[in-house]
Amino acid sequence: MNRRRLLLAALLGAPLAACSSRDELHGLNGTDISGSGIGRDFSLMGADGRRHRLADYRGKAVMVFFGFTQCPDVCPTAMARAVEIRGKLGADAARLQVIFITVDPERDTPEVLQAYVRAFDPAFLGLYGTAGETRQTAQAFRVYYQKVPTGSSYTMDHTALSYVYDTQGRPRVALKHTQSAEDCAADIRKVLALDGAARR
């Protein structure tokens, strides 16, 4: 647990590259990660049998969360919040792609993963990789995860942040697990507004 806190501190306290005034985000509820280089891209399989990359969703904001389907509380809470966020975005909900990346590919088969994300919203996307791909992707996002034995089975300890990317695929905001859906939606609206500012 101490290692996890250290990794989170390193992520949230890391100095970030300066952005132009047009690209700046002000008054965020989450943490500004613009210019951080976190999770520039990934290449993972979807339950639809296709390989997906972050670059596939240019033109939309993307919210990425790492978890596992047997998670008892943090993951279903984050996914339920994502549903609320889309509801609060109104017409802009179509401009946000929610992606759930499993840190437990051993148990989260494509069928299990698809059933899980679709139970929250059919528009949500569940992704998985090999053990190596999962590790590589988590490292790129500075995400911590670890298998924790529980009797005859195991659970997963993992980072509980949601990462928001702008419509150009650039990392912008890390949403804390404790943030309300309203606060998250407010941050995402600011990220979406960058798209309009860039066109002016």
mmCIF file of the C-alpha atoms, coordinates in Angstrom:
data_MODEL
# 
_entry.id   MODEL 
# 
loop_
_atom_site.group_PDB 
_atom_site.id 
_atom_site.type_symbol 
_atom_site.label_atom_id 
_atom_site.label_alt_id 
_atom_site.label_comp_id 
_atom_site.label_asym_id 
_atom_site.label_entity_id 
_atom_site.label_seq_id 
_atom_site.pdbx_PDB_ins_code 
_atom_site.Cartn_x 
_atom_site.Cartn_y 
_atom_site.Cartn_z 
_atom_site.occupancy 
_atom_site.B_iso_or_equiv 
_atom_site.pdbx_formal_charge 
_atom_site.auth_seq_id 
_atom_site.auth_comp_id 
_atom_site.auth_asym_id 
_atom_site.auth_atom_id 
_atom_site.pdbx_PDB_model_num 
ATOM 1   C CA . MET A 1 1   ? 0.000   0.000   0.000   1.00 0.00 ? 1   MET A CA 1 
ATOM 2   C CA . ASN A 1 2   ? 2.888   2.377   0.735   1.00 0.00 ? 2   ASN A CA 1 
ATOM 3   C CA . ARG A 1 3   ? 4.293   1.770   -2.738  1.00 0.00 ? 3   ARG A CA 1 
ATOM 4   C CA . ARG A 1 4   ? 0.916   2.590   -4.253  1.00 0.00 ? 4   ARG A CA 1 
ATOM 5   C CA . ARG A 1 5   ? 0.760   5.895   -2.375  1.00 0.00 ? 5   ARG A CA 1 
ATOM 6   C CA . LEU A 1 6   ? 4.279   6.748   -3.487  1.00 0.00 ? 6   LEU A CA 1 
ATOM 7   C CA . LEU A 1 7   ? 3.385   6.094   -7.116  1.00 0.00 ? 7   LEU A CA 1 
ATOM 8   C CA . LEU A 1 8   ? 0.265   8.236   -6.866  1.00 0.00 ? 8   LEU A CA 1 
ATOM 9   C CA . ALA A 1 9   ? 2.260   11.020  -5.259  1.00 0.00 ? 9   ALA A CA 1 
ATOM 10  C CA . ALA A 1 10  ? 4.832   10.802  -8.033  1.00 0.00 ? 10  ALA A CA 1 
ATOM 11  C CA . LEU A 1 11  ? 2.086   11.046  -10.644 1.00 0.00 ? 11  LEU A CA 1 
ATOM 12  C CA . LEU A 1 12  ? 0.081   13.871  -9.115  1.00 0.00 ? 12  LEU A CA 1 
ATOM 13  C CA . GLY A 1 13  ? 3.097   15.843  -7.941  1.00 0.00 ? 13  GLY A CA 1 
ATOM 14  C CA . ALA A 1 14  ? 5.182   15.537  -11.101 1.00 0.00 ? 14  ALA A CA 1 
ATOM 15  C CA . PRO A 1 15  ? 6.169   18.846  -12.750 1.00 0.00 ? 15  PRO A CA 1 
ATOM 16  C CA . LEU A 1 16  ? 4.339   19.256  -16.028 1.00 0.00 ? 16  LEU A CA 1 
ATOM 17  C CA . ALA A 1 17  ? 5.408   20.902  -19.247 1.00 0.00 ? 17  ALA A CA 1 
ATOM 18  C CA . ALA A 1 18  ? 4.029   24.353  -19.933 1.00 0.00 ? 18  ALA A CA 1 
ATOM 19  C CA . CYS A 1 19  ? 1.177   24.716  -22.409 1.00 0.00 ? 19  CYS A CA 1 
ATOM 20  C CA . SER A 1 20  ? 0.153   27.690  -24.478 1.00 0.00 ? 20  SER A CA 1 
ATOM 21  C CA . SER A 1 21  ? -2.510  29.949  -22.971 1.00 0.00 ? 21  SER A CA 1 
ATOM 22  C CA . ARG A 1 22  ? -5.037  28.637  -25.478 1.00 0.00 ? 22  ARG A CA 1 
ATOM 23  C CA . ASP A 1 23  ? -4.502  25.114  -24.150 1.00 0.00 ? 23  ASP A CA 1 
ATOM 24  C CA . GLU A 1 24  ? -4.615  25.919  -20.445 1.00 0.00 ? 24  GLU A CA 1 
ATOM 25  C CA . LEU A 1 25  ? -7.212  24.443  -18.131 1.00 0.00 ? 25  LEU A CA 1 
ATOM 26  C CA . HIS A 1 26  ? -8.305  26.543  -15.155 1.00 0.00 ? 26  HIS A CA 1 
ATOM 27  C CA . GLY A 1 27  ? -10.249 25.737  -12.006 1.00 0.00 ? 27  GLY A CA 1 
ATOM 28  C CA . LEU A 1 28  ? -10.127 21.963  -12.363 1.00 0.00 ? 28  LEU A CA 1 
ATOM 29  C CA . ASN A 1 29  ? -11.512 19.672  -9.680  1.00 0.00 ? 29  ASN A CA 1 
ATOM 30  C CA . GLY A 1 30  ? -9.080  16.951  -10.733 1.00 0.00 ? 30  GLY A CA 1 
ATOM 31  C CA . THR A 1 31  ? -5.341  17.206  -11.398 1.00 0.00 ? 31  THR A CA 1 
ATOM 32  C CA . ASP A 1 32  ? -4.028  18.834  -14.569 1.00 0.00 ? 32  ASP A CA 1 
ATOM 33  C CA . ILE A 1 33  ? -1.724  16.330  -16.324 1.00 0.00 ? 33  ILE A CA 1 
ATOM 34  C CA . SER A 1 34  ? -1.276  18.312  -19.538 1.00 0.00 ? 34  SER A CA 1 
ATOM 35  C CA . GLY A 1 35  ? 2.168   17.752  -20.999 1.00 0.00 ? 35  GLY A CA 1 
ATOM 36  C CA . SER A 1 36  ? 2.941   14.865  -18.649 1.00 0.00 ? 36  SER A CA 1 
ATOM 37  C CA . GLY A 1 37  ? 3.406   12.210  -21.337 1.00 0.00 ? 37  GLY A CA 1 
ATOM 38  C CA . ILE A 1 38  ? 1.200   9.792   -19.392 1.00 0.00 ? 38  ILE A CA 1 
ATOM 39  C CA . GLY A 1 39  ? -0.219  6.995   -21.540 1.00 0.00 ? 39  GLY A CA 1 
ATOM 40  C CA . ARG A 1 40  ? 0.512   8.444   -24.954 1.00 0.00 ? 40  ARG A CA 1 
ATOM 41  C CA . ASP A 1 41  ? -1.133  5.431   -26.574 1.00 0.00 ? 41  ASP A CA 1 
ATOM 42  C CA . PHE A 1 42  ? -1.961  1.758   -26.097 1.00 0.00 ? 42  PHE A CA 1 
ATOM 43  C CA . SER A 1 43  ? -2.674  -1.239  -28.292 1.00 0.00 ? 43  SER A CA 1 
ATOM 44  C CA . LEU A 1 44  ? -5.085  -3.671  -26.652 1.00 0.00 ? 44  LEU A CA 1 
ATOM 45  C CA . MET A 1 45  ? -7.801  -6.098  -27.699 1.00 0.00 ? 45  MET A CA 1 
ATOM 46  C CA . GLY A 1 46  ? -11.477 -5.360  -27.290 1.00 0.00 ? 46  GLY A CA 1 
ATOM 47  C CA . ALA A 1 47  ? -14.221 -7.845  -26.547 1.00 0.00 ? 47  ALA A CA 1 
ATOM 48  C CA . ASP A 1 48  ? -15.351 -7.183  -30.131 1.00 0.00 ? 48  ASP A CA 1 
ATOM 49  C CA . GLY A 1 49  ? -12.259 -9.039  -31.362 1.00 0.00 ? 49  GLY A CA 1 
ATOM 50  C CA . ARG A 1 50  ? -10.593 -5.899  -32.718 1.00 0.00 ? 50  ARG A CA 1 
ATOM 51  C CA . ARG A 1 51  ? -7.387  -4.240  -31.555 1.00 0.00 ? 51  ARG A CA 1 
ATOM 52  C CA . HIS A 1 52  ? -7.914  -0.723  -30.240 1.00 0.00 ? 52  HIS A CA 1 
ATOM 53  C CA . ARG A 1 53  ? -5.578  2.235   -29.827 1.00 0.00 ? 53  ARG A CA 1 
ATOM 54  C CA . LEU A 1 54  ? -6.062  5.613   -28.181 1.00 0.00 ? 54  LEU A CA 1 
ATOM 55  C CA . ALA A 1 55  ? -5.460  7.185   -31.583 1.00 0.00 ? 55  ALA A CA 1 
ATOM 56  C CA . ASP A 1 56  ? -8.652  5.487   -32.854 1.00 0.00 ? 56  ASP A CA 1 
ATOM 57  C CA . TYR A 1 57  ? -10.723 7.966   -30.834 1.00 0.00 ? 57  TYR A CA 1 
ATOM 58  C CA . ARG A 1 58  ? -9.362  11.256  -32.131 1.00 0.00 ? 58  ARG A CA 1 
ATOM 59  C CA . GLY A 1 59  ? -12.200 13.754  -32.249 1.00 0.00 ? 59  GLY A CA 1 
ATOM 60  C CA . LYS A 1 60  ? -13.577 12.529  -28.904 1.00 0.00 ? 60  LYS A CA 1 
ATOM 61  C CA . ALA A 1 61  ? -12.511 13.043  -25.330 1.00 0.00 ? 61  ALA A CA 1 
ATOM 62  C CA . VAL A 1 62  ? -11.516 9.714   -23.788 1.00 0.00 ? 62  VAL A CA 1 
ATOM 63  C CA . MET A 1 63  ? -11.773 8.651   -20.152 1.00 0.00 ? 63  MET A CA 1 
ATOM 64  C CA . VAL A 1 64  ? -9.629  5.637   -19.203 1.00 0.00 ? 64  VAL A CA 1 
ATOM 65  C CA . PHE A 1 65  ? -9.972  3.609   -16.008 1.00 0.00 ? 65  PHE A CA 1 
ATOM 66  C CA . PHE A 1 66  ? -7.939  0.554   -14.968 1.00 0.00 ? 66  PHE A CA 1 
ATOM 67  C CA . GLY A 1 67  ? -9.715  -2.109  -12.918 1.00 0.00 ? 67  GLY A CA 1 
ATOM 68  C CA . PHE A 1 68  ? -11.060 -5.656  -12.899 1.00 0.00 ? 68  PHE A CA 1 
ATOM 69  C CA . THR A 1 69  ? -14.540 -7.134  -13.127 1.00 0.00 ? 69  THR A CA 1 
ATOM 70  C CA . GLN A 1 70  ? -14.467 -8.924  -9.757  1.00 0.00 ? 70  GLN A CA 1 
ATOM 71  C CA . CYS A 1 71  ? -13.581 -5.686  -7.943  1.00 0.00 ? 71  CYS A CA 1 
ATOM 72  C CA . PRO A 1 72  ? -16.028 -5.385  -5.015  1.00 0.00 ? 72  PRO A CA 1 
ATOM 73  C CA . ASP A 1 73  ? -16.345 -1.619  -4.689  1.00 0.00 ? 73  ASP A CA 1 
ATOM 74  C CA . VAL A 1 74  ? -13.893 0.793   -6.369  1.00 0.00 ? 74  VAL A CA 1 
ATOM 75  C CA . CYS A 1 75  ? -14.460 -0.362  -9.966  1.00 0.00 ? 75  CYS A CA 1 
ATOM 76  C CA . PRO A 1 76  ? -18.264 -0.580  -9.957  1.00 0.00 ? 76  PRO A CA 1 
ATOM 77  C CA . THR A 1 77  ? -18.360 2.800   -8.209  1.00 0.00 ? 77  THR A CA 1 
ATOM 78  C CA . ALA A 1 78  ? -16.111 4.329   -10.871 1.00 0.00 ? 78  ALA A CA 1 
ATOM 79  C CA . MET A 1 79  ? -18.150 2.794   -13.675 1.00 0.00 ? 79  MET A CA 1 
ATOM 80  C CA . ALA A 1 80  ? -21.447 3.919   -12.163 1.00 0.00 ? 80  ALA A CA 1 
ATOM 81  C CA . ARG A 1 81  ? -19.973 7.406   -11.827 1.00 0.00 ? 81  ARG A CA 1 
ATOM 82  C CA . ALA A 1 82  ? -18.994 7.298   -15.506 1.00 0.00 ? 82  ALA A CA 1 
ATOM 83  C CA . VAL A 1 83  ? -22.646 6.625   -16.341 1.00 0.00 ? 83  VAL A CA 1 
ATOM 84  C CA . GLU A 1 84  ? -23.642 9.653   -14.247 1.00 0.00 ? 84  GLU A CA 1 
ATOM 85  C CA . ILE A 1 85  ? -20.985 11.788  -15.922 1.00 0.00 ? 85  ILE A CA 1 
ATOM 86  C CA . ARG A 1 86  ? -22.353 10.998  -19.370 1.00 0.00 ? 86  ARG A CA 1 
ATOM 87  C CA . GLY A 1 87  ? -25.828 11.848  -18.135 1.00 0.00 ? 87  GLY A CA 1 
ATOM 88  C CA . LYS A 1 88  ? -24.642 15.229  -16.876 1.00 0.00 ? 88  LYS A CA 1 
ATOM 89  C CA . LEU A 1 89  ? -22.865 16.001  -20.152 1.00 0.00 ? 89  LEU A CA 1 
ATOM 90  C CA . GLY A 1 90  ? -26.159 15.916  -22.021 1.00 0.00 ? 90  GLY A CA 1 
ATOM 91  C CA . ALA A 1 91  ? -25.639 16.291  -25.775 1.00 0.00 ? 91  ALA A CA 1 
ATOM 92  C CA . ASP A 1 92  ? -21.870 16.207  -25.219 1.00 0.00 ? 92  ASP A CA 1 
ATOM 93  C CA . ALA A 1 93  ? -22.071 12.619  -23.907 1.00 0.00 ? 93  ALA A CA 1 
ATOM 94  C CA . ALA A 1 94  ? -21.553 11.388  -27.475 1.00 0.00 ? 94  ALA A CA 1 
ATOM 95  C CA . ARG A 1 95  ? -18.190 13.199  -27.481 1.00 0.00 ? 95  ARG A CA 1 
ATOM 96  C CA . LEU A 1 96  ? -16.842 11.121  -24.584 1.00 0.00 ? 96  LEU A CA 1 
ATOM 97  C CA . GLN A 1 97  ? -15.552 7.548   -24.967 1.00 0.00 ? 97  GLN A CA 1 
ATOM 98  C CA . VAL A 1 98  ? -15.248 5.603   -21.704 1.00 0.00 ? 98  VAL A CA 1 
ATOM 99  C CA . ILE A 1 99  ? -12.616 2.836   -21.736 1.00 0.00 ? 99  ILE A CA 1 
ATOM 100 C CA . PHE A 1 100 ? -12.162 0.204   -19.022 1.00 0.00 ? 100 PHE A CA 1 
ATOM 101 C CA . ILE A 1 101 ? -8.784  -1.604  -19.131 1.00 0.00 ? 101 ILE A CA 1 
ATOM 102 C CA . THR A 1 102 ? -8.571  -4.771  -17.071 1.00 0.00 ? 102 THR A CA 1 
ATOM 103 C CA . VAL A 1 103 ? -5.559  -5.420  -14.852 1.00 0.00 ? 103 VAL A CA 1 
ATOM 104 C CA . ASP A 1 104 ? -6.783  -9.013  -14.433 1.00 0.00 ? 104 ASP A CA 1 
ATOM 105 C CA . PRO A 1 105 ? -6.688  -10.545 -17.936 1.00 0.00 ? 105 PRO A CA 1 
ATOM 106 C CA . GLU A 1 106 ? -6.319  -13.980 -16.341 1.00 0.00 ? 106 GLU A CA 1 
ATOM 107 C CA . ARG A 1 107 ? -9.987  -13.950 -15.285 1.00 0.00 ? 107 ARG A CA 1 
ATOM 108 C CA . ASP A 1 108 ? -11.428 -11.154 -17.400 1.00 0.00 ? 108 ASP A CA 1 
ATOM 109 C CA . THR A 1 109 ? -12.064 -13.030 -20.626 1.00 0.00 ? 109 THR A CA 1 
ATOM 110 C CA . PRO A 1 110 ? -13.503 -11.097 -23.580 1.00 0.00 ? 110 PRO A CA 1 
ATOM 111 C CA . GLU A 1 111 ? -16.993 -12.403 -22.787 1.00 0.00 ? 111 GLU A CA 1 
ATOM 112 C CA . VAL A 1 112 ? -16.762 -11.478 -19.106 1.00 0.00 ? 112 VAL A CA 1 
ATOM 113 C CA . LEU A 1 113 ? -15.336 -8.057  -19.892 1.00 0.00 ? 113 LEU A CA 1 
ATOM 114 C CA . GLN A 1 114 ? -17.952 -7.236  -22.506 1.00 0.00 ? 114 GLN A CA 1 
ATOM 115 C CA . ALA A 1 115 ? -20.824 -8.275  -20.232 1.00 0.00 ? 115 ALA A CA 1 
ATOM 116 C CA . TYR A 1 116 ? -19.372 -6.161  -17.425 1.00 0.00 ? 116 TYR A CA 1 
ATOM 117 C CA . VAL A 1 117 ? -18.973 -2.879  -19.301 1.00 0.00 ? 117 VAL A CA 1 
ATOM 118 C CA . ARG A 1 118 ? -22.231 -3.239  -21.194 1.00 0.00 ? 118 ARG A CA 1 
ATOM 119 C CA . ALA A 1 119 ? -24.102 -3.708  -17.923 1.00 0.00 ? 119 ALA A CA 1 
ATOM 120 C CA . PHE A 1 120 ? -23.199 -0.079  -17.201 1.00 0.00 ? 120 PHE A CA 1 
ATOM 121 C CA . ASP A 1 121 ? -23.482 1.413   -20.691 1.00 0.00 ? 121 ASP A CA 1 
ATOM 122 C CA . PRO A 1 122 ? -23.429 -0.270  -24.135 1.00 0.00 ? 122 PRO A CA 1 
ATOM 123 C CA . ALA A 1 123 ? -21.183 2.552   -25.367 1.00 0.00 ? 123 ALA A CA 1 
ATOM 124 C CA . PHE A 1 124 ? -18.421 1.709   -22.870 1.00 0.00 ? 124 PHE A CA 1 
ATOM 125 C CA . LEU A 1 125 ? -15.442 -0.230  -24.168 1.00 0.00 ? 125 LEU A CA 1 
ATOM 126 C CA . GLY A 1 126 ? -13.626 -2.995  -22.283 1.00 0.00 ? 126 GLY A CA 1 
ATOM 127 C CA . LEU A 1 127 ? -10.034 -3.758  -23.268 1.00 0.00 ? 127 LEU A CA 1 
ATOM 128 C CA . TYR A 1 128 ? -7.576  -6.491  -22.310 1.00 0.00 ? 128 TYR A CA 1 
ATOM 129 C CA . GLY A 1 129 ? -4.094  -7.643  -23.212 1.00 0.00 ? 129 GLY A CA 1 
ATOM 130 C CA . THR A 1 130 ? -1.602  -10.362 -22.481 1.00 0.00 ? 130 THR A CA 1 
ATOM 131 C CA . ALA A 1 131 ? 0.174   -10.181 -19.127 1.00 0.00 ? 131 ALA A CA 1 
ATOM 132 C CA . GLY A 1 132 ? 3.039   -8.366  -20.861 1.00 0.00 ? 132 GLY A CA 1 
ATOM 133 C CA . GLU A 1 133 ? 0.781   -5.925  -22.705 1.00 0.00 ? 133 GLU A CA 1 
ATOM 134 C CA . THR A 1 134 ? -1.114  -5.199  -19.500 1.00 0.00 ? 134 THR A CA 1 
ATOM 135 C CA . ARG A 1 135 ? 2.114   -4.488  -17.635 1.00 0.00 ? 135 ARG A CA 1 
ATOM 136 C CA . GLN A 1 136 ? 3.453   -2.294  -20.447 1.00 0.00 ? 136 GLN A CA 1 
ATOM 137 C CA . THR A 1 137 ? 0.219   -0.294  -20.689 1.00 0.00 ? 137 THR A CA 1 
ATOM 138 C CA . ALA A 1 138 ? -0.020  0.188   -16.921 1.00 0.00 ? 138 ALA A CA 1 
ATOM 139 C CA . GLN A 1 139 ? 3.582   1.419   -16.827 1.00 0.00 ? 139 GLN A CA 1 
ATOM 140 C CA . ALA A 1 140 ? 2.851   3.909   -19.618 1.00 0.00 ? 140 ALA A CA 1 
ATOM 141 C CA . PHE A 1 141 ? -0.068  5.266   -17.584 1.00 0.00 ? 141 PHE A CA 1 
ATOM 142 C CA . ARG A 1 142 ? 1.947   5.104   -14.331 1.00 0.00 ? 142 ARG A CA 1 
ATOM 143 C CA . VAL A 1 143 ? -0.715  2.790   -12.943 1.00 0.00 ? 143 VAL A CA 1 
ATOM 144 C CA . TYR A 1 144 ? 0.051   0.499   -10.024 1.00 0.00 ? 144 TYR A CA 1 
ATOM 145 C CA . TYR A 1 145 ? -1.564  -2.942  -9.748  1.00 0.00 ? 145 TYR A CA 1 
ATOM 146 C CA . GLN A 1 146 ? -0.748  -6.087  -7.824  1.00 0.00 ? 146 GLN A CA 1 
ATOM 147 C CA . LYS A 1 147 ? -2.333  -9.478  -7.232  1.00 0.00 ? 147 LYS A CA 1 
ATOM 148 C CA . VAL A 1 148 ? -3.277  -9.958  -3.557  1.00 0.00 ? 148 VAL A CA 1 
ATOM 149 C CA . PRO A 1 149 ? -4.013  -13.529 -2.355  1.00 0.00 ? 149 PRO A CA 1 
ATOM 150 C CA . THR A 1 150 ? -7.344  -14.031 -0.577  1.00 0.00 ? 150 THR A CA 1 
ATOM 151 C CA . GLY A 1 151 ? -7.668  -17.604 0.661   1.00 0.00 ? 151 GLY A CA 1 
ATOM 152 C CA . SER A 1 152 ? -8.018  -19.889 -2.353  1.00 0.00 ? 152 SER A CA 1 
ATOM 153 C CA . SER A 1 153 ? -8.416  -16.956 -4.763  1.00 0.00 ? 153 SER A CA 1 
ATOM 154 C CA . TYR A 1 154 ? -7.058  -13.429 -5.162  1.00 0.00 ? 154 TYR A CA 1 
ATOM 155 C CA . THR A 1 155 ? -8.059  -9.813  -5.574  1.00 0.00 ? 155 THR A CA 1 
ATOM 156 C CA . MET A 1 156 ? -6.238  -6.918  -7.253  1.00 0.00 ? 156 MET A CA 1 
ATOM 157 C CA . ASP A 1 157 ? -4.902  -3.771  -5.637  1.00 0.00 ? 157 ASP A CA 1 
ATOM 158 C CA . HIS A 1 158 ? -4.721  -0.970  -8.215  1.00 0.00 ? 158 HIS A CA 1 
ATOM 159 C CA . THR A 1 159 ? -4.651  2.748   -8.905  1.00 0.00 ? 159 THR A CA 1 
ATOM 160 C CA . ALA A 1 160 ? -8.135  4.265   -8.754  1.00 0.00 ? 160 ALA A CA 1 
ATOM 161 C CA . LEU A 1 161 ? -7.678  7.319   -10.986 1.00 0.00 ? 161 LEU A CA 1 
ATOM 162 C CA . SER A 1 162 ? -9.546  8.005   -14.215 1.00 0.00 ? 162 SER A CA 1 
ATOM 163 C CA . TYR A 1 163 ? -7.512  9.639   -16.977 1.00 0.00 ? 163 TYR A CA 1 
ATOM 164 C CA . VAL A 1 164 ? -9.127  12.118  -19.371 1.00 0.00 ? 164 VAL A CA 1 
ATOM 165 C CA . TYR A 1 165 ? -7.691  12.822  -22.828 1.00 0.00 ? 165 TYR A CA 1 
ATOM 166 C CA . ASP A 1 166 ? -8.666  15.678  -25.107 1.00 0.00 ? 166 ASP A CA 1 
ATOM 167 C CA . THR A 1 167 ? -9.959  15.259  -28.640 1.00 0.00 ? 167 THR A CA 1 
ATOM 168 C CA . GLN A 1 168 ? -6.381  15.241  -29.972 1.00 0.00 ? 168 GLN A CA 1 
ATOM 169 C CA . GLY A 1 169 ? -5.402  12.307  -27.731 1.00 0.00 ? 169 GLY A CA 1 
ATOM 170 C CA . ARG A 1 170 ? -3.384  14.383  -25.252 1.00 0.00 ? 170 ARG A CA 1 
ATOM 171 C CA . PRO A 1 171 ? -3.533  13.635  -21.492 1.00 0.00 ? 171 PRO A CA 1 
ATOM 172 C CA . ARG A 1 172 ? -5.344  16.431  -19.665 1.00 0.00 ? 172 ARG A CA 1 
ATOM 173 C CA . VAL A 1 173 ? -6.897  15.509  -16.304 1.00 0.00 ? 173 VAL A CA 1 
ATOM 174 C CA . ALA A 1 174 ? -6.556  12.801  -13.660 1.00 0.00 ? 174 ALA A CA 1 
ATOM 175 C CA . LEU A 1 175 ? -9.911  12.426  -11.908 1.00 0.00 ? 175 LEU A CA 1 
ATOM 176 C CA . LYS A 1 176 ? -9.691  11.274  -8.308  1.00 0.00 ? 176 LYS A CA 1 
ATOM 177 C CA . HIS A 1 177 ? -11.939 8.457   -7.124  1.00 0.00 ? 177 HIS A CA 1 
ATOM 178 C CA . THR A 1 178 ? -13.444 10.773  -4.491  1.00 0.00 ? 178 THR A CA 1 
ATOM 179 C CA . GLN A 1 179 ? -14.666 13.339  -7.014  1.00 0.00 ? 179 GLN A CA 1 
ATOM 180 C CA . SER A 1 180 ? -18.397 13.607  -7.622  1.00 0.00 ? 180 SER A CA 1 
ATOM 181 C CA . ALA A 1 181 ? -19.911 12.981  -11.040 1.00 0.00 ? 181 ALA A CA 1 
ATOM 182 C CA . GLU A 1 182 ? -20.778 16.681  -11.249 1.00 0.00 ? 182 GLU A CA 1 
ATOM 183 C CA . ASP A 1 183 ? -17.183 17.733  -10.576 1.00 0.00 ? 183 ASP A CA 1 
ATOM 184 C CA . CYS A 1 184 ? -15.892 15.213  -13.115 1.00 0.00 ? 184 CYS A CA 1 
ATOM 185 C CA . ALA A 1 185 ? -18.379 16.377  -15.747 1.00 0.00 ? 185 ALA A CA 1 
ATOM 186 C CA . ALA A 1 186 ? -17.317 19.981  -15.154 1.00 0.00 ? 186 ALA A CA 1 
ATOM 187 C CA . ASP A 1 187 ? -13.670 19.025  -15.816 1.00 0.00 ? 187 ASP A CA 1 
ATOM 188 C CA . ILE A 1 188 ? -14.599 17.090  -18.947 1.00 0.00 ? 188 ILE A CA 1 
ATOM 189 C CA . ARG A 1 189 ? -16.606 20.042  -20.288 1.00 0.00 ? 189 ARG A CA 1 
ATOM 190 C CA . LYS A 1 190 ? -13.448 22.150  -19.962 1.00 0.00 ? 190 LYS A CA 1 
ATOM 191 C CA . VAL A 1 191 ? -11.456 19.522  -21.843 1.00 0.00 ? 191 VAL A CA 1 
ATOM 192 C CA . LEU A 1 192 ? -14.080 19.401  -24.600 1.00 0.00 ? 192 LEU A CA 1 
ATOM 193 C CA . ALA A 1 193 ? -14.048 23.196  -24.805 1.00 0.00 ? 193 ALA A CA 1 
ATOM 194 C CA . LEU A 1 194 ? -10.359 23.053  -25.776 1.00 0.00 ? 194 LEU A CA 1 
ATOM 195 C CA . ASP A 1 195 ? -11.453 21.571  -29.096 1.00 0.00 ? 195 ASP A CA 1 
ATOM 196 C CA . GLY A 1 196 ? -13.473 24.670  -29.918 1.00 0.00 ? 196 GLY A CA 1 
ATOM 197 C CA . ALA A 1 197 ? -10.666 26.964  -28.757 1.00 0.00 ? 197 ALA A CA 1 
ATOM 198 C CA . ALA A 1 198 ? -8.166  25.191  -31.008 1.00 0.00 ? 198 ALA A CA 1 
ATOM 199 C CA . ARG A 1 199 ? -10.370 25.823  -34.042 1.00 0.00 ? 199 ARG A CA 1 
ATOM 200 C CA . ARG A 1 200 ? -10.634 29.557  -33.454 1.00 0.00 ? 200 ARG A CA 1 
# 
